[in-house]
């Protein structure tokens, strides 16, 4: 049993030595492919969200929890909103960020440095005002247009949120001189506190309905939500705006809030990533968006979002593939890091196999040559002894026998796989034949 194992191991050793150069070549090619494809994403990524208690901040927490399941830490950065988020992307202090529609003009010189991971959800423009103030302007206590805001104290969002720029466009379209308005730019929380304390007459949010501030103000007595009766016209004038309707009773069915349909205008929130963000991370964020935004909401039906429409930045191919095809097959059954490695390396593996398969045909002849050369190289010395025997004058027989004996001892130390034993025994027979000739001389 021991000898059988020895001969088996010997055969394996010779096979490995023969195939060694090709194995080394395969390892080098795999190393180069791994370096070039860089299939393993970094373990940490930064996401710029928005103000505390905003929809952006809430979605940021959900994305972080989703990516944590795949071993990726998402560092959330609280900001004032879209404008600041774009500045952070441009300054490379954030890898990804939530941005509302209409912000691309702030990044004209850097547009090609960013990619969109799809449109995620609608962000209506919520213009809340105090009913008591509206009654001073109208007996109905209802403000019907932006022109009715003249003379009021209005907060148009914090600087860096993107809302002040949006409202400037709307005021300009309505030919409203901002000098006739008492504008302020406070953050969400301080502006809401000031509004409820009567220090502000109106305030503007541009946020998804998941925002806690929006939810609270929609159900606060004495607070009204402006109806944008011309929402279709706004959407035709501004490509980044969409007309939406807040259905009657959608906020609270039992209390019938709102008491009637409210027409609003909305921007589309987008998740942007720098182009140098690892493709696997873009894929993970796109997959997380499928889970977070495909449900029915106040302004959309199920599976309407995320989508590939209304993108003001180039669309990332990872997002396009995810939205169209969903989660790849391997990632449904394997851990993400392993599945991602296999998905990104399979093409390289195919190319390497295509190179190595033709070359691998050399291995069997090389293996055979290596084994047989152990035996055949001694035939040279055996032939030399015969030549010395036939020389004129011939050498003494004893000297030739001594040389032959030394050769035989060396041959006895040769070990070959059992499948090549016939070559070894043939050499021994030939040595014996030469000995018989010597003995006859």
N, C-alpha and C positions, 0 to 999 in steps of 0.2 A: 504493500500500500504506500509505503514511504517513497519507494522508487517511482511508482506511478505518479505520485504528486510532484516529485522532483522533475520528471520529464515533462509533465504538463506545465509547470511553472517555467521551465526552460523554454518551451515553445511560446508561451505568452511573452516572456522577456524578449525573445528574438522578434516576435511580431510587433511589440511596442517600439523596439529600437528601429525596426524597418519603417514603421508608420510615424516615428517621432517627428521628422521634419514637417510632415503634413499636419500633424496635430499642433505643432508650434505655429505653423502658418495660419491655421484656423483660429488659434487663440489671439494672434496678432490682429487678424482681420476683425474678430469680434470686439477686441479692445478699441480699434479704430472706429468701428460702427457705434459702439457705446459712447465714445467721446463725441462723435459727430452728431448723433441723434439726441444725446443727453436725455434719456428717458425718465430719469428720476427727478421729480420736482423738489424744490426747497420745502422745508418743513414749516416755514412761516411766511405769511403774506399780510400786507396791510390793506385795509379797506376804509376809505373815507366815507362816512355816513351822512350825518346831518345833526341838527340840534337835538339835545336830550328830549325824550318823549315824542319825537317826531316819527313819522312812518319810516323814514330812512333809518333812524336809529333802531327801531323795532325790527325791521327786516335785516339789518346788520347783525343783530343778535341771533336771528334764525339761521342766517348763512353761516355764522361762526359755529353754531351747534352742529349744523349739517356737515361742514368740512372737518370738524373735530372727530367725527366718526371714521374718517379716513386718515387720521393721523396728521392733519394739517391744522396748525394754529393760525387763526385769523385775528390779527391785531386791529381792533376797531378804533378809528380816530373820529372824535366828535368835532363837527365843523358847523359853520353857520349855514351851509347849503351848497348849491350847485357851483356858484362862482368860485368859492373858496376851494371846493373839490377839484375843479379844473386847474386851479393854480397849483394845487398839491400834485396833481398828475404831471403838470408841466415841470414842476420843480423836483420830480422824482422822490417826493416824500410820501407818496402813496402809490400802491401798485394798481388798485382798482378804486372806483368811486361811483356813487349814484349821482346822476345828472339829469335834470329835467330838460325837455325839449326847448329849442330856441336859444340854447347856450353855445352852439358851435361857433357863432360869430366871435366869441371871446378867444377862440383857439384857431383862428385862420392860419397862422404861421406854424401851428403844431398839429394840424388836423391829421396828417399822415402818421403821426407818432402814436395815435390812439386807435383802438378798435372797439366796436360795439359788440356786446354779448346779447343783443336783442332788446326789444321793447318789453318792459316788464309789467307795467300797470299804468293806469291813468291817474293824473294828479289834477283834480279840478281846482279852479280858482275859487276859494271860499271867501266871499266878502261879507263879513258879519257887521251889523250895525245895531245900535240900541234903538228900540222901538220908540222910546220917549223922545229921542232927538228927532226921529223921522216925523213924529206928529207935529213938530214945530214947523216942518217944511210942507207937510201934506196932512190933510184931515184923516186920511186912511192909515197913516202910520207906515206907509210902504214907500221905499225908494225904488224907482223903476229903471234908472239908468245911471251911468257914471256921472253924468252932468248934474244929478241931484246931490252929489257929494260936495259941491262948492261951498266953501266956508267951514267945512267940518274938519275936526282933528282926526287924521287918519294915519295909522301905522301901516307902512307898505312892506314890512319885512326887514330883517336885519341886513346890514351891509355884508355882502359875500354870499347871500342866500340865493341870488338870482331873481327874487321877486321884485325888488325895486326896478330893475331893468325891464321886466315884463310889464309892470304897471306903467312905466314911462311910455312904452309902445302903445298901450291901450289908451292912455290919456291923450297922446298925440293923435291917434286915429279918431278920437272923439273931439278933437280941437279944444281940449281943455287946457287952459294955462295953469301949470302947476303952482304958480304964484297965488292963485285963488284958493289953494288948498293948504291946510296946515299939516304938512307931512312930517312923519318921524320914522326912524329906522331902528326899532327896538327888537330884541330877540323874542322868540315865541312866548316864553314864560313871563318875562317882565311886561310884554305888551298885553298879554291876556289879563294879568293882574291889574294893569292900568285901565284896561277896557272895562273890567267888572267893577272897578272902583269909580267909574265915571270920569276918568281923566282922559279917555279917548272916546271918540264918537263911533269910530269904525276901525276895523283892522282886517288885513288880508293875509290869508294863508294860501299856499299852493302845495297841497299835500294829499296823499291817499287817505281814504276814509279811516284807515287803521290808526291815524294820528289820535292820540288821547285828547289833545286840545280840541280837535274838530268834533270828536264824539261828545265831549262835554258841552261845547258851545251850542251844538245842534239841539240840545235838550235843556238849555238854560232859559227860564222864563224871561221875557222882555228882550230877548236877543233874536234878531231876524237875519235871514240869509237872503242876499240880493238875488233876484231872478234876472239872468241875462237873457232878456227876450230876443236879442239879436245874436244869439250864439251861432246860428248858421252863418250869418254875415261875418262874424269874427273868424270863423274857420276858413272862409273863402279868402279873407284878407291875409291871414297868417297861416302858412303851411304847417307850422308846428302846433297849431291848436286844433282841437276836435270838439264838436258839439256833443254834449252829454245831457242826460236828464236824471235828476234825483227823483226816483219814483215816490209817489205818495205812500206814506206809512212804512218805508223801508228802514228808517232809523228805529222806530218803535211801533210795531203793528197795533199793540193794545191801546196806545195813546194817540195813534194816527199822526205820527211825526215823520215827515212834514204833512201838513193838512192837504196839500195839493202838490202836483208835480212841479219841480223847480228846474228850470233850464240853466245850465252852466256851461262854461268853457273849460277845457282841460288840456294840459300838456301831457306828453308821454314820458314817463320816467325810463331811463336807460342805464344799464350798467356798463361803464367804460373800463377798459384795461389798457395799460401801456403795451405797445407791441412787443417789448422785450420780456413780458411776463411769460413764465413757462407755459407751453401749450397744455400740459396736463392740468395746471391750475385753472386755466380758462375753461377747460372741459368740465372740471369739478364744479365751478361756479355756474356754468350753464345747466348742468344736471340739477344743481340745487334750485335754480330758478324754475325748473319744471315742477318741482314739488311745492314751491312757495307761491307761485302765481297762476297755476292752471285751474284754480277753483273759481266758482261763480262769485261775483262780488256785486256791489251796488251799481256798478257801471258796466259790467261785462258778464257774459255768460261763461259757463265752464269751458276750459280749453281754448279760450280766445287769446290768452296770454300764457307764457311769453310768445312773441311772434317776431317775424323778420321785417315787418313794415315800419314805416316812419323812423328810419334810422338816418341820422344826419352825419354819422361817421362810418367809415368802412366796416363791414361786418366781418367778425372773426370767423374763420372757417370752422373752428371747433364749435362755436355757437350754432352756426348754420347746420352742421351735421347733427348736433344734439337735438335741436328743435325739429328737424325733419325726421330723424331716425330714432330718437330716444336714447336710452342707455345702451351701450354696446353689449353684445351677448356675453363676452367673457366677464365683464364687470358685474353681471347679474349673479354670477356664481362664484367668483374668485375675489379675494381682497383687491382693493383698487390698485395698490402699488404693484402687485404681481401682474394683474390683468393689463395695466398700463404698460409695463415693461414688455410683455408679450406682444401687445398690439403694435408698439412702436419698433420692436426689433424683428418682427416676422419678415419684413421685406429684406432687411439686411441679411437675415439668416438664409433666405431664399437665394440671394445673390452669392453668398459664401458657398452654399451647397453647389450652386451651378459652377463655381470655379473649382471646387475641390473634387467633385465626382469624377470628372475626366482624369484628374491627376491621381485619384485613388487607385486607378487601374495599374499604376506602377508598383504599388505595394506588394502584391503577390509575387511578381517576378523578383523584386528586390529581396523579399523574405527568402525565397528559394535560393537565390544567389548567395545570400549571407550564410545559409546553412551548408550548402554544398561546398562553398569555398573553404570551410574548415577541413574538409576531406581532400579536396582536389589539390590544394596547395602543397600537400605532402608528396603528390605524384612527381613533382619536380625533383625532389631529392631522391626518390626511388629511381627516376630516369637517369639521374647523375651517377648513381652507383652502377647501373647497367653500363653506362658509357665508359666508366672506369674499368669495368670488367673486360670490355671489348677493345680497350686501348692497346697500343703496341709500344713497348711491351706491356702486358697487363700488370696491374698492381698485385701485391701479395693477397692471397685469398683471405688471410686473417684480418688484414686491415679493412677489407671490404665487408667482412662479416661483422666486425666491430661497428662500422658505420651503419650497417643494416640493423643491428641490434639496438643501437641508439635511436634510430628512426622508429623501430617497432615500439620502444618504450614510450616515445612521444605520442604515437598514434593510439596507444592504449589509454592515454589520458584524455582523448577527445570524447566529448559528450555531445550527442545530437538528439533531436526529437526522434521518437520511435518510428515515425513515418519515413525518416531518412536513414534508418539503420542499415538498409541494404547497401548504401554507398560506403558506409564505414567498413562493413564486413567484406565488401569487394576489395577495398584497399588492403585489408589484412591478408586476404587470399593472394593478392598480387605480391605482397611482401614475401609470403611463403614460397611463391613460385620462384622469385629471384634467389632466395636462400637455397632452394634445391639446385639451381644452376651453379651457384657458388660451390656447393658441396661436391658437385660432379667434376669440378675443375681440378 
